[in-house]
Amino acid sequence: MRKKTVSFILAAFLLMSILTGCGAKKTAEANAPVEEKYIPVEIATVVQKTISNETTFSGKIYADKEVYVVPKTPGKVMSVNVAVGSVVKKGTVLFQLDKEDIQKQADLTKKSIDLAEANYQLTREKIDNAKVTLERTRALYEQGAIPKSQLEQAELAASDTSLQTIQVQLEQAQLQYTQALDSLQNLTITAPVDGIVSAVDVEVGEMASTAQPSVTIVNMDNVYAEINVTENVINAITVGKEVVVDIPSASSESLTGKIDKISPVSDAKTQLYPIRIYIENQNHLVKPGMFAKVKLSTNARENVIAVPTEAIMNENDKNIVYVVADDRAAAREVGIGLEAGGETEIVKGLKPGEKVIVKGQDYVEDESKVKVVRGEQ
């Protein structure tokens, strides 16, 4: 009987302990703070910046200066001192012409001058003597001693006409001689500018012509890209404006060019306006003939408030962005302007320094609890 009583008491004690423990657990759970739910978002800070539309045009690279060297006198090539790719300075000897034929021509014209001068002197003396005879003949004619025909013959012999003809011949011979001497001075053909030889079209033993270039020299320190733009772009660009130029075959990085020339009229065939953009090329990596892409910025807006276009939502025909303040999202109606390059101008509703939600805005409402997981904290 006593054993049963003890067992009963122990069982009652265990039951009370279990009930007491359960009650304490429920009380602790009831008193624990409830963690509030939040929505993760990415933000961006509102700043003032310049935005613009960007259009890419394809073009071709040309050398800034391309000089075609043509000899002043034709002649046989005796030596060629340069090859394609040679770097030359102004005055560098490019090739030499044979002087033998030209020297012969100079010697021949010199003999022609000597002969013409001797003939001139002889004729001069004859005419002077004829003039003396003319005076005597005229006196005899006036006395009636000789007929008029004899006087006319004397006048013809004293005429300077023949002397004038010889004078012309002498001047022509002197001119030819001067030209021959000049040709002797022009047999050494030198570079007129600094640059790189891009073509050599003469060989030793060939005749160099004055009708076509013998050597071509290009200046590679500056090159230019030529593009053609449409009429809706031409008035949005100005001379001196810097632009981005991509030349994949020369550099993996974008280059900076400057607009140098803008044609005021369109090409008659294409109806496009030619534009020239100069590019510095001190390392000579950019070469004429390469393909280029030129990015032109148009409709630029300077010092405006702009946000990523993806941050703007349309709710009930209103443009809305969500700003974050004190870990809460707040809907803000905004006025928008130019959209360019993934950004949109905000003309009202925001001010610099505010934080706008650019990702996660589809899941928030006004006063939603948010947590910034990307962007500026």
ZASE-29815 format. One record per atom (N, C-alpha, C): x negated, y, z. Coordinates in steps of 0.001 Angstrom, whole numbers, padded with zeros to 6 digits, always signed. Example, Ala and Ser with C-alpha at 12.3 -4.5 7.8 and 13.67 -1.06 7.14 Angstrom:
// ZASE-29815
-013190-005690+007800;-012300-004500+007800;-013200-003300+007800;-012850-002250+007080;-013670-001060+007140;-012900+000030+007870;
***
This chain:
// ZASE-29815
-000834-001205+000000;+000000+000000+000000;-000869+001254+000000;-001890+001238+000806;-002826+002383+000865;-003556+002552-000446;-003908+001462-001109;-004626+001511-002394;-003770+002147-003453;-002478+001829-003434;-001568+002433-004423;-001431+003934-004192;-001402+004291-002885;-001265+005732-002581;-002464+006517-003078;-003659+005949-002848;-004889+006635-003295;-004898+006776-004818;-004484+005716-005495;-004448+005762-006972;-003482+006823-007456;-002372+006971-006779;-001378+007962-007163;-001934+009384-007005;-002626+009570-005871;-003181+010908-005620;-004215+011280-006678;-005091+010320-007046;-006122+010586-008066;-005490+010917-009416;-004465+010180-009766;-003795+010427-011049;-003173+011807-011086;-002581+012212-009957;-001962+013537-009891;-003012+014632-010011;-004135+014405-009392;-005216+015399-009432;-005759+015597-010866;-005950+014447-011577;-006434+014517-012958;-005449+015251-013867;-004174+014985-013639;-003149+015644-014461;-003161+017150-014254;-003317+017565-012999;-003336+018997-012711;-004580+019662-013344;-005708+018921-013312;-006938+019467-013908;-006770+019671-015413;-006184+018699-016055;-005961+018799-017508;-005053+019957-017848;-003964+020110-017089;-003011+021193-017339;-003646+022555-017103;-004485+022602-016034;-005158+023879-015730;-006117+024256-016846;-006875+023254-017396;-007829+023512-018488;-007139+023985-019759;-006045+023353-020091;-005300+023764-021300;-004794+025185-021182;-004338+025520-020008;-003813+026880-019804;-004907+027921-019924;-006078+027592-019399;-007205+028551-019490;-007634+028749-020930;-007643+027639-021718;-008042+027732-023125;-007096+028617-023906;-005801+028463-023656;-004809+029283-024366;-004958+030743-023982;-005253+030977-022706;-005434+032365-022258;-006639+033020-022927;-007763+032248-023050;-008975+032777-023682;-008745+033080-025155;-008016+032166-025848;-007733+032405-027265;-006853+033619-027459;-005928+033800-026501;-005021+034946-026616;-005747+036258-026399;-006747+036221-025504;-007473+037454-025194;-008615+037760-026174;-009030+036813-027107;-010136+037027-028046;-009756+038077-029093;-010703+039012-029529;-010392+040041-030540;-010173+039414-031917;-009205+039925-032620;-008893+039425-033965;-009790+040160-034976;-010602+039447-035784;-011481+040051-036775;-010677+040512-037985;-010803+041829-038338;-010029+042395-039434;-010641+041992-040773;-009829+041681-041763;-010315+041287-043080;-010733+042520-043875;-011728+042357-044791;-012212+043443-045624;-012382+042934-047050;-012512+043909-047991;-012713+043589-049417;-014112+044056-049818;-014937+043156-050343;-016283+043566-050772;-016212+044412-052045;-016991+045496-052085;-016977+046391-053239;-018393+046854-053555;-018542+047352-054792;-019777+048017-055204;-019469+049473-055465;-020355+050368-055009;-020082+051800-055140;-021171+052500-055934;-020868+053727-056352;-021842+054612-056993;-021611+056016-056465;-022692+056775-056323;-022585+058138-055819;-022276+059103-056961;-021341+059986-056727;-020974+060986-057727;-022085+062031-057810;-022605+062248-059032;-023668+063238-059247;-023337+064062-060480;-024067+065179-060627;-023968+065975-061839;-025058+065520-062801;-024713+065396-064070;-025666+064904-065049;-025275+065395-066440;-026082+065048-067401;-025786+065354-068796;-025362+064078-069498;-024240+064109-070166;-023775+062951-070926;-023536+063370-072367;-023629+062416-073262;-023420+062714-074681;-023113+061439-075434;-022490+061611-076584;-022294+060469-077483;-023620+060172-078177;-023880+058926-078457;-025129+058526-079091;-024828+057699-080328;-025426+058109-081437;-025250+057401-082710;-026620+056991-083232;-026724+055762-083717;-027998+055245-084227;-028002+055249-085753;-029081+055776-086326;-029238+055827-087770;-030520+055087-088160;-030461+054422-089292;-031629+053706-089799;-032414+054612-090740;-033738+054496-090694;-034575+055320-091548;-035878+054637-091883;-036752+055367-092548;-038032+054839-092997;-039134+055796-092589;-040311+055237-092296;-041449+056033-091864;-042285+056477-093075;-042698+057752-093043;-043558+058305-094085;-044763+058982-093426;-045858+059039-094155;-047030+059757-093672;-046756+061256-093698;-047295+061952-092701;-047097+063394-092631;-047675+064073-093869;-048901+063694-094237;-049521+064228-095443;-050042+063069-096287;-049711+063091-097548;-050189+062086-098483;-050790+062826-099676;-052117+062768-099788;-052840+063548-100786;-053334+062625-101890;-053011+062988-103118;-053458+062232-104286;-054678+062937-104881;-055807+062249-104898;-057057+062837-105378;-057213+062530-106863;-057265+063587-107665;-057423+063471-109115;-058683+064232-109521;-059605+063618-110259;-060808+064348-110679;-060451+065508-111602;-061218+066576-111518;-060958+067741-112360;-061379+067507-113804;-062258+066545-114006;-062708+066220-115360;-062741+064703-115526;-062372+064187-116665;-062450+062740-116869;-063902+062297-117005;-064145+061038-116676;-065506+060535-116800;-065608+059093-116349;-066759+058487-116684;-067007+057101-116291;-067415+057060-114815;-066837+056105-114081;-067113+055971-112649;-068455+055271-112467;-069368+055936-111761;-070684+055368-111495;-070744+054650-110146;-070017+055162-109156;-070015+054532-107837;-068728+054877-107101;-068269+053956-106236;-067102+054165-105384;-067553+053948-103945;-067379+054949-103113;-067919+054907-101751;-066907+054555-100670;-065633+054376-101012;-064605+054086-100006;-063765+052899-100456;-063024+052369-099486;-062087+051280-099765;-060795+051573-099013;-059758+050814-099299;-058492+050982-098591;-058727+050757-097098;-058268+051713-096305;-058460+051627-094860;-059618+052448-094345;-060446+052976-095241;-061588+053792-094813;-061095+055092-094171;-061706+055442-093040;-061407+056711-092380;-062359+057766-092927;-061812+058847-093445;-062640+059869-094082;-062371+061229-093448;-063387+062077-093539;-063274+063468-093134;-063278+064344-094388;-062800+065554-094244;-062825+066489-095359;-064265+066650-095832;-064516+066439-097119;-065860+066547-097680;-066554+065213-097869;-065977+064129-097340;-066567+062805-097544;-066559+062448-099030;-067690+061940-099553;-067764+061564-100967;-066938+060299-101194;-066004+060394-102127;-065130+059263-102441;-065704+058430-103589;-066045+059087-104700;-066665+058382-105818;-067446+059370-106682;-068297+058825-107549;-069187+059633-108367;-068974+059294-109846;-068907+060322-110680;-068763+060129-112122;-070120+060263-112822;-070218+059619-113967;-071443+059661-114778;-071580+061050-115409;-072764+061623-115312;-072960+062973-115853;-073578+062980-117247;-073938+061837-117786;-074654+061791-119065;-073844+062442-120183;-072601+062007-120359;-071783+062537-121453;-071525+064026-121282;-071250+064433-120042;-070955+065842-119793;-072208+066693-119962;-073364+066131-119579;-074610+066858-119771;-074887+067065-121263;-074590+066059-122063;-074745+066183-123514;-073829+067265-124056;-072603+067290-123532;-071658+068309-123983;-072151+069703-123593;-072703+069821-122383;-073230+071111-121939;-074398+071544-122814;-075288+070619-123126;-076441+070945-123985;-075977+071370-125372;-074959+070682-125893;-074446+070997-127225;-073817+072383-127259;-073042+072692-126247;-072399+074010-126215;-073430+075112-126007;-074523+074780-125296;-075592+075784-125117;-076252+076107-126469;-076455+075100-127280;-077003+075319-128620;-076034+076130-129470;-074741+075868-129279;-073731+076638-130025;-073775+078102-129634;-074035+078365-128377;-074150+079754-127914;-075369+080423-128533;-076480+079716-128501;-077713+080283-129090;-077515+080600-130570;-076867+079668-131280;-076628+079864-132705;-075679+081034-132946;-074630+081126-132118;-073656+082208-132284;-074296+083553-131970;-075166+083591-130966;-075832+084848-130617;-076774+085290-131746;-077515+084328-132319;-078418+084669-133431;-077625+085170-134625;-076521+084493-134911;-075669+084894-136027;-075079+086281-135780;-074749+086537-134526;-074167+087841-134171;-075187+088952-134413;-076413+088706-133946;-077448+089721-134124;-077740+089975-135606;-077821+088911-136382;-078087+089037-137816;-076961+089802-138501;-075757+089452-138177;-074601+090127-138777;-074559+091582-138349;-074903+091842-137093;-074921+093206-136585;-075902+094079-137395;-077054+093509-137661;-078058+094241-138432;-077571+094507-139855;-076957+093507-140461;-076443+093683-141823;-075399+094783-141880;-074529+094788-140908;-073461+095797-140886;-074046+097180-140663;-075036+097270-139770;-075662+098577-139536;-076306+099106-140825;-076993+098214-141541;-077598+098611-142816;-076524+098982-143836;-075414+098215-143807;-074326+098494-144763;-073698+099849-144492;-073657+100237-143236;-073081+101543-142903;-073974+102673-143411;-075291+102487-143358;-076204+103499-143907;-076012+103617-145422;-075900+102453-146059;-075679+102431-147512;-074356+103081-147867;-073341+102844-146993;-072016+103417-147241;-072086+104946-147288;-072841+105545-146424;-072922+106993-146397;-073521+107530-147717;-074561+106875-148212;-075163+107295-149469;-074195+107081-150630;-073499+105925-150594;-072545+105627-151678;-071404+106628-151695;-070929+107022-150509;-069822+107988-150442;-070282+109342-151022;-071519+109707-150730;-072030+110984-151276;-072107+110932-152795;-072576+109824-153337;-072642+109667-154785;-071251+109657-155401;-070297+109038-154723;-068911+108999-155250;-068322+110399-155295;-068577+111160-154234;-068039+112517-154205;-068667+113394-155299;-069908+113047-155676;-070544+113786-156769;-070094+113293-158147;-069338+112190-158154;-068844+111630-159406;-069858+110770-160102;-070898+110366-159333;-071976+109602-159958;-071632+108118-160068;-070712+107631-159218;-070354+106200-159226;-068847+106063-159177;-068347+104914-159643;-066894+104719-159625;-066392+104381-158194;-065066+104472-158036;-064451+104223-156726;-064616+102778-156295;-064627+101862-157239;-064764+100436-156910;-066074+100157-156194;-067123+100870-156581;-068410+100680-155922;-068360+101185-154475;-067609+102266-154253;-067417+102791-152897;-066657+101793-152031;-065631+101202-152616;-064825+100235-151860;-065667+099022-151475;-066556+098578-152335;-067435+097451-152009;-068374+097815-150854;-068844+099045-150848;-069727+099502-149773;-068961+099571-148439;-067716+100024-148501;-066895+100090-147291;-066628+098689-146737;-066388+097742-147627;-066127+096361-147194;-067368+095769-146541;-068512+096029-147074;-069757+095495-146512;-070056+096092-145148;-069608+097317-144900;-069861+097983-143618;-068785+097709-142573;-067785+096916-142922;-066690+096625-141996;-067161+095754-140829;-066558+095961-139619;-066889+095175-138421;-066059+093897-138314;-065238+093609-139294;-064343+092446-139211;-065125+091148-139030;-066153+090970-139825;-066930+089732-139723;-067638+089633-138381;-068054+090786-137862;-068732+090800-136559;-067756+090406-135442;-066532+090856-135562;-065516+090498-134567;-065248+088998-134570;-065240+088406-135777;-065024+086956-135869;-066151+086193-135175;-067381+086636-135418;-068527+085974-134788;-068486+086180-133265;-068019+087350-132832;-067899+087629-131397;-066943+086654-130732;-065838+086365-131384;-064870+085396-130857;-065494+084009-130765;-066223+083638-131793;-066891+082329-131785;-067901+082229-130646;-068630+083325-130410;-069604+083350-129325;-068920+083212-127965;-067821+083914-127780;-067086+083842-126503;-066532+082432-126273;-066056+081799-127320;-065557+080432-127195;-066669+079467-126792;-067841+079640-127384;-068973+078781-127047;-069407+079000-125601;-069403+080254-125164;-069766+080557-123780;-068756+079947-122802;-067476+079999-123157;-066437+079397-122308;-066629+077890-122199;-066884+077250-123321;-067102+075804-123317;-068327+075433-122475;-069346+076261-122556;-070555+075994-121777;-070267+076132-120272;-069527+077166-119920;-069156+077357-118506;-068333+076178-117996;-067396+075718-118821;-066576+074569-118438;-067428+073316-118267;-068411+073152-119137;-069289+071992-119029;-070106+072049-117744;-070591+073250-117402;-071344+073397-116148;-070457+073118-114938;-069216+073608-114994;-068268+073328-113904;-068015+071829-113789;-067891+071188-114936;-067653+069737-114930;-068817+069001-114275;-070036+069474-114519;-071206+068862-113878;-071135+069004-112359;-070568+070130-111904;-070417+070332-110462;-069284+069495-109886;-068346+069048-110734;-067174+068312-110266;-067299+066793-110433;-068494+066336-110688;-068681+064893-110877;-068712+064131-109562;-068944+064846-108473;-068892+064232-107142;-067539+064566-106532;-066697+063563-106377;-065332+063781-105891;-065308+063504-104386;-064871+064512-103623;-064857+064418-102163;-063432+064473-101624;-063286+064081-100356;-061962+064084-099704;-061551+065525-099398;-060356+065929-099811;-059897+067300-099530;-059367+067476-098112;-059041+066350-097417;-058478+066408-096065;-059013+065242-095243;-058838+065346-093913;-059107+064203-093041;-057980+063192-093201;-058311+061915-093065;-057253+060907-093131;-057792+059514-093351;-056893+058649-093813;-057221+057249-094073;-056912+056959-095539;-057831+056282-096201;-057632+055932-097609;-056561+054841-097701;-055506+055130-098434;-054414+054160-098577;-054403+053483-099939;-055134+054042-100903;-055194+053426-102233;-056450+053881-102957;-057093+052935-103655;-058243+053234-104518;-057941+052621-105878;-057770+053479-106882;-057336+053022-108198;-058408+053181-109267;-059682+053217-108859;-060777+053266-109821;-061832+052233-109435;-062551+051773-110446;-063651+050848-110232;-064860+051315-111028;-066030+050845-110602;-067254+051214-111294;-067180+050751-112752;-067527+051640-113661;-067502+051326-115086;-066231+051754-115784;-065173+051998-115026;-063912+052450-115620;-063947+053953-115862;-063001+054426-116655;-062851+055855-116894;-061841+056416-115898;-062256+057417-115158;-061338+058116-114263;-060600+059179-115065;-059284+059190-114916;-058454+060096-115710;-057989+061273-114874;-057729+062376-115568;-057155+063542-114894;-055635+063478-114877;-055090+062406-115420;-053626+062277-115522;-053025+061441-114403;-053864+060745-113617;-053323+059918-112539;-054293+059899-111372;-053767+059677-110149;-054622+059698-108960;-055647+058565-108987;-056848+058884-108527;-057888+057876-108391;-057925+057320-106968;-057687+058183-105990;-057694+057795-104573;-056529+058495-103882;-055895+057774-102942;-054821+058370-102146;-055241+058370-100682;-055065+059523-100012;-055433+059678-098605;-054188+060089-097819;-053974+059434-096681;-052832+059781-095829;-053335+060241-094468;-052603+061191-093889;-052876+061639-092522;-051954+060856-091595;-052548+060031-090717;-051768+059133-089867;-051566+059655-088449;-052160+060821-088132;-052009+061339-086773;-050567+061710-086485;-049869+062145-087502;-048443+062439-087383;-047710+061768-088532;-046629+061116-088216;-045771+060519-089236;-044353+061035-089009;-043495+060786-089967;-042107+061209-089768;-041145+060138-090261;-040017+060097-089581;-038920+059212-089980;-037890+060053-090715;-037431+059562-091828;-036391+060268-092575;-035097+059467-092505;-034048+060120-092051;-032734+059494-091964;-031729+060362-092707;-030553+059832-092935;-029473+060568-093594;-028240+060475-092720;-027671+061630-092369;-026541+061658-091445;-025285+062146-092144;-024158+061860-091524;-022855+062227-092085;-022481+063656-091715;-021464+064156-092358;-021071+065553-092162;-020543+065838-090760;-020014+064815-090068;-019500+065042-088722;-020615+065072-087671;-021851+064814-088088;-022988+064810-087167;-023909+065997-087416;-023987+066469-088663;-024999+067443-089054;-024953+068710-088210;-023773+069190-087831;-023670+070432-087063;-023869+070232-085572;-024042+068982-085142;-024233+068696-083723;-025697+068535-083355;-026607+068687-084330;-028030+068529-084059;-028769+069797-084454;-029920+070027-083828;-030681+071245-084068;-032164+070922-084242;-032863+071783-084973;-034309+071648-085149;-034998+071814-083800;-035978+070968-083527;-036714+071030-082271;-036184+070106-081193;-035012+069520-081422;-034428+068631-080420;-035170+067296-080410;-035461+066795-079204;-036132+065503-079074;-035128+064359-079199;-035551+063285-079853;-034690+062130-080065;-035474+060856-079764;-034750+059769-079557;-035366+058469-079296;-035516+057719-080620;-036723+057191-080858;-037011+056452-082090;-037518+055066-081719;-036890+054042-082269;-037327+052664-082056;-037932+052130-083350;-039175+051655-083244;-039877+051051-084385;-040380+049692-083912;-039548+048651-083997;-039888+047342-083427;-041215+046783-083921;-041570+047017-085171;-042796+046442-085710;-044045+047135-085189;-043892+048314-084570;-045048+049054-084059;-045140+049046-082546;-043992+049039-081864;-044004+049117-080408;-042714+048544-079843;-042839+047863-078722;-041658+047333-078038;-040962+048418-077222;-041639+049537-077020;-041078+050653-076263;-040581+051735-077229;-039572+052459-076761;-039034+053552-077571;-040042+054699-077635;-040072+055386-078769;-040943+056535-078964;-040107+057813-078973;-040771+058915-078724;-040094+060209-078734;-040437+060949-080018;-039426+061384-080713;-039610+062170-081925;-038964+063528-081769;-039264+064422-082695;-038690+065765-082652;-038164+066119-084037;-036919+066584-084068;-036303+066968-085345;-037050+068172-085908;-037561+068033-087134;-038379+069076-087743;-037651+069783-088887;-036903+069033-089663;-036209+069629-090806;-034800+069060-090917;-033858+069938-091199;-032460+069547-091424;-032037+070141-092751;-031671+069296-093697;-031258+069798-095004;-029919+070523-094889;-029817+071724-095448;-028551+072460-095382;-027510+071955-096372;-027933+071107-097307;-026999+070590-098310;-027115+069069-098353;-026039+068431-098746;-026019+066974-098815;-026625+066490-100123;-027065+065243-100107;-027572+064611-101315;-026421+064409-102296;-026659+064743-103548;-025585+064678-104543;-025067+063248-104745;-025935+062268-104560;-025526+060884-104799;-024856+060261-103581;-025442+060476-102394;-024945+059799-101183;-023980+060642-100371;-023990+061956-100614;-023196+062901-099829;-023609+062914-098357;-024848+062505-098076;-025397+062521-096729;-026473+063598-096624;-026752+064015-095396;-027700+065095-095160;-029040+064532-094679;-030127+064759-095414;-031444+064253-094998;-031973+064997-093768;-032498+064226-092820;-033090+064767-091600;-034491+064199-091460;-035449+065036-091053;-036836+064590-090868;-037213+064717-089394;-037711+063616-088816;-038106+063580-087407;-039586+063248-087308;-040381+064153-086721;-041820+063928-086587;-042136+063137-085325;-043143+062249-085451;-043556+061384-084348;-045078+061445-084244;-045575+061685-083027;-047019+061634-082819;-047501+060197-082961;-048668+060025-083596;-049132+058677-083916;-050657+058597-083782;-051158+059042-082622;-052605+059102-082435;-053258+057726-082500;-052536+056691-082092;-053119+055335-082141;-052920+054645-083487;-052211+055304-084406;-052021+054819-085785;-051305+053469-085837;-050502+053172-084808;-049739+051916-084837;-048542+052010-085778;-047965+053193-085868;-046830+053409-086774;-047381+053688-088160;-046906+052942-089128;-047447+053052-090483;-046340+053368-091492;-046695+054104-092545;-045698+054430-093575;-045048+053172-094135;-043748+053264-094343;-043002+052134-094878;-042284+051324-093822;-042636+051540-092536;-041976+050776-091475;-040523+051212-091308;-039719+050291-090764;-038301+050538-090527;-038135+051172-089142;-037278+052185-089054;-037072+052888-087787;-035591+053057-087500;-035270+053072-086198;-033918+053390-085745;-033985+054651-084894;-033205+055647-085281;-033217+056934-084597;-031888+057124-083883;-031973+057423-082571;-030765+057637-081771;-030539+059135-081599;-029402+059603-082100;-029059+061018-082007;-027952+061205-080981;-028146+062158-080079;-027126+062486-079079;-026299+063664-079587;-024985+063506-079551;-024079+064566-080004;-023022+064824-078940;-022315+065926-079062;-021262+066314-078109;-021770+066279-076674;-022928+066833-076440;-023536+066775-075107;-022782+067666-074123;-022655+067173-072884;-022099+067934-071765;-023179+067983-070684;-023618+069185-070338;-024695+069337-069369;-024153+069718-068001;-024795+069158-066953;-024465+069474-065554;-022976+069294-065253;-022455+068142-065647;-021056+067837-065349;-020992+066661-064377;-019886+066560-063661;-019650+065404-062794;-019207+064251-063679;-019868+063121-063545;-019540+061957-064372;-019639+060703-063517;-018774+059742-063812;-018784+058456-063115;-018738+057348-064161;-019155+056127-063783;-019006+055009-064718;-017545+054868-065146;-017346+054694-066435;-015983+054605-066962;-015197+053481-066302;-015858+052393-065931;-015173+051251-065313;-014571+051596-063969;-015003+052709-063342;-014451+053076-062034;-013056+053665-062144;-012667+054092-063345;-011387+054785-063535;-010289+053778-063857;-009187+053859-063111;-008034+052983-063326;-006835+053844-063700;-005910+053244-064404;-004686+053937-064780;-003532+053327-063992;-002959+054112-063138;-001828+053667-062310;-000690+054673-062455;+000408+054192-062955;+001595+055036-063160;+001255+056272-064006;+000529+055999-065110;+000133+057056-066052;-000757+058120-065414;-001444+057755-064359;-002395+058661-063713;-003776+058013-063699;-004793+058838-063881;-006159+058341-063795;-006601+058371-062328;-006923+057192-061829;-007212+057025-060402;-008612+056435-060226;-009324+056968-059229;-010538+056312-058759;-010376+056112-057257;-011110+055135-056728;-011097+054897-055289;-012432+055328-054716;-012353+056215-053736;-013557+056655-053040;-013621+055940-051701;-014807+055802-051157;-015003+055114-049881;-015436+056133-048839;-014737+056141-047730;-015077+056983-046578;-014712+056230-045311;-015641+056114-044365;-015417+055402-043104;-014901+053990-043343;-015511+053306-044309;-015177+051907-044624;-013732+051726-045067;-013131+052785-045579;-011760+052699-046081;-011730+053213-047521;-010869+052593-048331;-010680+053029-049708;-009593+054088-049757;-009826+055131-050527;-008830+056188-050671;-008624+056457-052158;-007374+056375-052606;-007055+056625-054005;-007153+058116-054286;-007764+058465-055428;-007950+059869-055778;-007587+060057-057251;-006621+060928-057528;-006272+061230-058914;-007320+062186-059491;-007766+061895-060724;-008813+062716-061342;-008402+063134-062740;-009004+064213-063193;-008872+064639-064582;-010145+064266-065324;-010016+063752-066522;-011187+063254-067256;-011435+064084-068511;-012716+064058-068938;-013108+064764-070154;-013778+063821-071135;-015011+064150-071544;-015735+063359-072535;-016113+061998-071985;-015907+060966-072807;-016387+059621-072480;-017532+059283-073423;-018676+058939-072855;-019857+058665-073684;-020813+057759-072940;-021313+056764-073641;-022347+055914-073083;-021963+055193-071822;-020691+054796-071696;-020264+054062-070513;-019964+054947-069315;-019998+056288-069515;-019678+057209-068431;-018605+058186-068892;-017854+058692-067929;-016761+059606-068235;-016896+060870-067399;-016723+061997-068068;-016776+063291-067388;-015527+063459-066520;-015713+063909-065286;-014610+064184-064373;-014476+065697-064256;-013343+066228-064691;-013160+067680-064687;-012464+068167-063417;-011827+067262-062687;-011238+067647-061404;-010973+066384-060575;-010964+066568-059264;-010620+065466-058370;-011787+064866-057618;-013022+065142-058014;-014198+064611-057327;-015231+065713-057155;-016136+065488-056207;-017244+066412-056010;-018522+065612-055777;-019665+066205-056086;-020929+065479-055934;-021126+064952-054513;-021694+063766-054429;-021988+063154-053137;-020959+062137-052692;-019761+062200-053248;-018752+061213-052859;-019099+059842-053448;-018576+058791-052775;-018844+057422-053197;-017597+056845-053879;-017761+056396-055114;-016624+055810-055831;-016864+054318-056003;-015768+053552-055971;-015863+052105-056157;-015937+051815-057656;-016964+051069-058060;-017128+050735-059469;-016875+049251-059731;-016884+048442-058699;-016526+047029-058815;-015739+046640-057570;-014626+045939-057809;-013759+045535-056704;-012556+046427-056539;-012459+047501-057340;-011343+048436-057202;-010004+047806-057572;-010047+046724-058359;-008791+046061-058737;-008128+045372-057551;-008863+045164-056460;-008340+044405-055320;-008059+045270-054108;-008246+046597-054241;-008022+047467-053091;-006785+048314-053302;-006302+048818-052189;-005204+049781-052189;-005626+050948-051313;-004801+051969-051288;-005094+053115-050439;-005181+052658-048982;-006265+053025-048304;-006523+052680-046898;-006962+051233-046704;-007279+050511-047771;-007781+049140-047601;-009132+049182-046908;-009368+048200-046037;-010667+048041-045391;-011629+047449-046419;-012780+048114-046600;-013744+047640-047589;-015121+047517-046939;-015963+046735-047602;-017346+046601-047180;-018224+046746-048420;-019184+047669-048375;-020085+047912-049513;-021125+046812-049542;-021119+046035-050612;-022089+044943-050745;-023137+045246-051820;-022827+046213-052667;-023804+046634-053674;-023659+048132-053896;-024740+048746-054360;-024736+050184-054523;-025317+050832-053292;-025241+052151-053211;-025812+052865-052062;-024967+052630-050816;-025631+052242-049740;-024930+051970-048477;-024565+053294-047785;
***
